[in-house]
Amino acid sequence: MRLSEQNFDIVVLGGGSAGYAAAIRAIELGLTAVVIEKDKLGGTCLHRGCIPTKALLHAAEVAEVSKDAAKYGIKTAFEGIDMNAVSAYREGIVSSKWKGLQGLLKARGIPVVEGEGRLVAANTVQVGDDRYVGKNVVLATGSYSKSLPGLEIGGRVITSEQALELDFVPRKVAVLGGGVIGVEFASVWRSFGAEVTIIEALPHLVPNEEESISKQLERAFRKRGIDFSLGVRFQSVTQNDQGVVVTLENGQTYEAELLLVAVGRGPVTQNLGYEEVGVTLDRGFVPTNERLETNVPGVYAVGDIVPGLQLAHRSYQQGIFVAEEIAGLNPIIVEDVNIPKITYCEPEIASVGYTEARAAEKFGADQVSAYDYNLAGNGKSSILGTSGSIKVVRVNDGPIVGVHIIAGRAGELIAEAQLAVNWEAYPEDIAPFIHAHPTQGEAFGEAVLKLAGKPLHAI
Ligand SMILES: Cc1cc2nc3c(=O)[nH]c(=O)nc-3n(C[C@H](O)[C@H](O)[C@H](O)COP(=O)(O)OP(=O)(O)OC[C@H]3O[C@@H](n4cnc5c(N)ncnc54)[C@H](O)[C@@H]3O)c2cc1C
């Protein structure tokens, strides 16, 4: 057998957010790059993650607005959910973004090889009989929906992939896992009319967030009629033609039509040649140094296979970082704690930086102050019919180190907060500047004014 061989500066294995970002930046920097993708360019985020779920969440918001319209003096009738039309809307968004992305890489002359790649040497990925040799190799093979030991996916026990494709609204659904993916689907299904129960083993929903935010979400979900069990572990599930019965370790049972398993995502790193070539794996993830290089020189890893936050914008940043690193630009490191996170349920949650408790551990309890501004005082939030809060954490006589928000549309507010945290801005630096009125963004301004010692509407 004769193997063909092509040479590049960078060979990227996996064309998701992390992989294609690395290739685009590499080309911008005058390097040559190839992307190898076995499925669809855009990966999880575009086809099975961020984009389709946010389309569903927007449809859910429209459903809520139409049910609530009378509150604003608008006469309308909510007649129900047409899942086929919802799916058509979701698929339309995904396919237009997919087309755009393919065009983007094509316009930049980035070759995309369709096929399953395998690392056969530290500098070589093989696809069928073709070898792609790189001065550097970037591993970007992404993640898959995990389950629990002994919990088999199939039939009425589904993951987010099947949940996205449902052509009906389940009457009653159980969600295993109260993290981001679990609460987002719970929120959609509730807006679509389902009875929903979330089962979370830790003491709170969205347990990685500031505790006060988790508690506000729990109150809001209770008000919306979303049921949840906290602090008790899942034990087993049985299913038949009618539905599923979920049993917890305390003997409590829940009946539902479906069980969504949303217990996290595992790295796609098995049987890809990584270990054979000498790349160290840790529970399947690819550990790297802080410059994203693996233990094998010239082999980098980016995105969900790298331990830490699994987010599309972290993947983009890591892809760009690695291309710049290879080009010798010495890019700056963004620690995971300073990456903005959004949970797009209703109400939305957005955060960046340290929680108040973690800031106190890091900087000393007497070195940290926080102010929690209640959005009841924010005109735009009242107009939109939403409530919530924004908490800003600062080091005394020092920078803002954390911002934690909950409210309808809170996600849009994190842009300014992440700049403040990453630029290590003091509240006093931001206080003189102006937030347009009436906006939800003013709430950040109010909290900052208060921390700078010159509150306007804050008490
Ligand atoms: C339901 C859901 C909702 C989400 N919502 C959000 C959100 O709102 N915001 C956010 O920031 N993040 C969100 N995420 C997370 C986000 O999708 C991931 O963090 C991101 O897609 C990771 O990018 P990646 O490039 O590392 O991996 P992936 O996107 O998984 O891409 C990896 C690619 O590698 C390819 N591949 C794997 N093995 C091979 C091989 N051997 N040969 C060739 N190709 C291969 C795969 O086909 C895939 O296309 C969500 C995820 C899910 C599941």
The ligand as a Tripos MOL2 file, in Angstrom:
@<TRIPOS>MOLECULE
LIG
   53    58     1     0     0
SMALL
NO_CHARGES

@<TRIPOS>ATOM
      1 C1        -26.4030   20.5200   24.7360 C.3       1 LIG1
      2 C2        -25.1610   21.3890   24.7690 C.ar      1 LIG1
      3 C3        -25.2720   22.7500   24.8850 C.ar      1 LIG1
      4 C4        -24.1320   23.5540   24.9240 C.ar      1 LIG1
      5 N1        -24.3050   24.9020   25.0260 N.ar      1 LIG1
      6 C5        -23.2100   25.6990   25.0630 C.ar      1 LIG1
      7 C6        -23.3460   27.1100   25.1260 C.ar      1 LIG1
      8 O1        -24.4580   27.6520   25.1290 O.2       1 LIG1
      9 N2        -22.2290   27.8740   25.1570 N.ar      1 LIG1
     10 C7        -20.9680   27.3040   25.1620 C.ar      1 LIG1
     11 O2        -19.9870   28.0360   25.2160 O.2       1 LIG1
     12 N3        -20.8000   25.9670   25.0920 N.ar      1 LIG1
     13 C8        -21.9000   25.1560   25.0310 C.ar      1 LIG1
     14 N4        -21.7280   23.7970   24.9220 N.ar      1 LIG1
     15 C9        -20.3430   23.2520   24.9130 C.3       1 LIG1
     16 C10       -19.6870   23.3950   23.5440 C.3       1 LIG1
     17 O3        -20.5080   22.8050   22.5790 O.3       1 LIG1
     18 C11       -18.3160   22.7290   23.5770 C.3       1 LIG1
     19 O4        -17.5550   23.2790   24.6250 O.3       1 LIG1
     20 C12       -17.5590   22.9260   22.2710 C.3       1 LIG1
     21 O5        -18.3030   22.4350   21.1860 O.3       1 LIG1
     22 C13       -16.2030   22.2090   22.3450 C.3       1 LIG1
     23 O6        -15.5130   22.4080   21.1550 O.3       1 LIG1
     24 P1        -14.3780   21.3900   20.6860 P.3       1 LIG1
     25 O7        -13.8730   21.9290   19.3990 O.co2     1 LIG1
     26 O8        -13.4460   21.1230   21.7850 O.co2     1 LIG1
     27 O9        -15.1460   20.0130   20.4510 O.3       1 LIG1
     28 P2        -16.3140   19.6030   19.4620 P.3       1 LIG1
     29 O10       -17.1840   20.7340   19.1440 O.co2     1 LIG1
     30 O11       -16.9210   18.3840   20.0680 O.co2     1 LIG1
     31 O12       -15.5550   19.2340   18.1270 O.3       1 LIG1
     32 C14       -14.7430   18.1330   17.9850 C.3       1 LIG1
     33 C15       -14.7960   17.6810   16.5460 C.3       1 LIG1
     34 O13       -13.8190   16.6720   16.3350 O.3       1 LIG1
     35 C16       -14.3410   15.7200   15.4570 C.3       1 LIG1
     36 N5        -13.6050   14.4680   15.6290 N.ar      1 LIG1
     37 C17       -13.5350   13.6960   16.7490 C.ar      1 LIG1
     38 N6        -12.7240   12.6400   16.5330 N.ar      1 LIG1
     39 C18       -12.2720   12.7520   15.2540 C.ar      1 LIG1
     40 C19       -11.4220   11.9700   14.4590 C.ar      1 LIG1
     41 N7        -10.8530   10.8530   14.9030 N.pl3     1 LIG1
     42 N8        -11.1820   12.3750   13.1890 N.ar      1 LIG1
     43 C20       -11.7520   13.5070   12.6940 C.ar      1 LIG1
     44 N9        -12.5730   14.2710   13.4200 N.ar      1 LIG1
     45 C21       -12.8270   13.9010   14.6900 C.ar      1 LIG1
     46 C22       -15.8030   15.6250   15.8510 C.3       1 LIG1
     47 O14       -16.5930   15.0870   14.7960 O.3       1 LIG1
     48 C23       -16.1380   17.0790   16.1720 C.3       1 LIG1
     49 O15       -16.6750   17.7520   15.0550 O.3       1 LIG1
     50 C24       -22.8470   22.9680   24.8490 C.ar      1 LIG1
     51 C25       -22.7210   21.5850   24.7040 C.ar      1 LIG1
     52 C26       -23.8560   20.7950   24.6660 C.ar      1 LIG1
     53 C27       -23.7030   19.3180   24.4890 C.3       1 LIG1
@<TRIPOS>BOND
     1     1     2 1
     2     2     3 ar
     3     2    52 ar
     4     3     4 ar
     5     4     5 ar
     6     4    50 ar
     7     5     6 ar
     8     6     7 ar
     9     6    13 1
    10     7     8 2
    11     7     9 ar
    12     9    10 ar
    13    10    11 2
    14    10    12 ar
    15    12    13 ar
    16    13    14 ar
    17    14    15 1
    18    14    50 ar
    19    15    16 1
    20    16    17 1
    21    16    18 1
    22    18    19 1
    23    18    20 1
    24    20    21 1
    25    20    22 1
    26    22    23 1
    27    23    24 1
    28    24    25 2
    29    24    26 1
    30    24    27 1
    31    27    28 1
    32    28    29 2
    33    28    30 1
    34    28    31 1
    35    31    32 1
    36    32    33 1
    37    33    34 1
    38    33    48 1
    39    34    35 1
    40    35    36 1
    41    35    46 1
    42    36    37 ar
    43    36    45 ar
    44    37    38 ar
    45    38    39 ar
    46    39    40 ar
    47    39    45 ar
    48    40    41 1
    49    40    42 ar
    50    42    43 ar
    51    43    44 ar
    52    44    45 ar
    53    46    47 1
    54    46    48 1
    55    48    49 1
    56    50    51 ar
    57    51    52 ar
    58    52    53 1
@<TRIPOS>SUBSTRUCTURE
     1 LIG1         1 GROUP 0 **** ****
